[in-house]
């Protein structure tokens, strides 16, 4: 099992079964790499939401998309829209 550095221990509560399943689904072997990728996606989605953009999954065959619904993204997007309207 991967060990977390002392400075982060106690900050995160992780469900071991969920982490193991996610590692298997993604093919990401190390917990450090899994968390790095997750934080990268979080940073990117926050940056895009601040620009007023939608974070979504696109079905290329139909052109339909499904928006990622997360409260913090909606707050960032609304804040961006309200600042643009000033």
C-alpha positions in Angstrom: 0.0 0.0 0.0 1.2 3.5 -0.8 2.3 5.7 2.1 1.3 9.3 2.3 3.9 11.9 3.3 3.6 13.0 7.0 2.5 16.5 6.0 -0.6 15.2 4.4 -1.5 12.4 6.8 -4.8 13.2 8.6 -5.9 15.7 6.0 -7.6 13.2 3.7 -10.0 10.4 4.6 -10.0 7.9 1.7 -12.1 4.9 1.1 -9.6 2.2 0.4 -12.0 0.1 -1.7 -13.0 3.0 -3.8 -9.3 4.0 -4.4 -8.4 0.4 -5.3 -11.3 0.2 -7.8 -10.4 3.6 -9.3 -6.8 2.6 -9.6 -7.9 -0.6 -11.4 -10.3 1.3 -13.7 -7.8 3.9 -14.7 -4.7 1.7 -14.8 -2.9 4.2 -12.5 -0.7 2.0 -10.3 0.4 4.5 -7.6 -1.8 6.4 -5.2 0.5 9.5 -5.6 -0.2 9.4 -9.3 -3.9 8.9 -8.9 -4.1 11.9 -6.6 -1.9 14.0 -8.8 -4.2 13.4 -11.8 -7.3 14.0 -9.7 -5.9 17.4 -8.6 -4.9 18.3 -12.1 -8.4 17.6 -13.3 -9.8 19.6 -10.4 -7.5 22.6 -11.1 -8.3 22.5 -14.8 -12.1 22.3 -14.3 -12.0 25.2 -11.8 -10.0 27.3 -14.2 -12.5 26.6 -17.0 -15.5 27.3 -14.8 -14.0 30.6 -13.8 -14.0 31.4 -17.5 -17.7 30.7 -17.6 -17.3 27.4 -19.5 -19.2 24.2 -19.1 -17.3 21.0 -18.1 -18.9 18.1 -20.0 -18.6 14.7 -21.6 -19.4 14.7 -25.3 -20.9 11.8 -27.2 -19.2 12.3 -30.5 -21.6 10.1 -32.4 -24.6 12.1 -31.5 -23.2 15.4 -30.6 -25.0 15.3 -27.2 -23.2 16.2 -24.1 -23.6 15.7 -20.4 -22.5 18.5 -18.1 -20.5 17.7 -14.9 -22.6 18.9 -12.0 -20.6 19.9 -9.0 -21.6 22.7 -6.6 -18.2 24.4 -6.6 -18.0 24.5 -10.4 -21.5 26.1 -10.5 -20.4 28.8 -7.9 -17.2 29.6 -9.9 -19.2 29.8 -13.2 -21.9 32.1 -11.6 -19.2 34.3 -10.1 -17.5 34.6 -13.5 -20.8 35.5 -15.3 -21.7 38.1 -12.6 -18.2 39.7 -12.9 -18.5 39.8 -16.7 -21.8 41.6 -16.4 -20.5 44.4 -14.2 
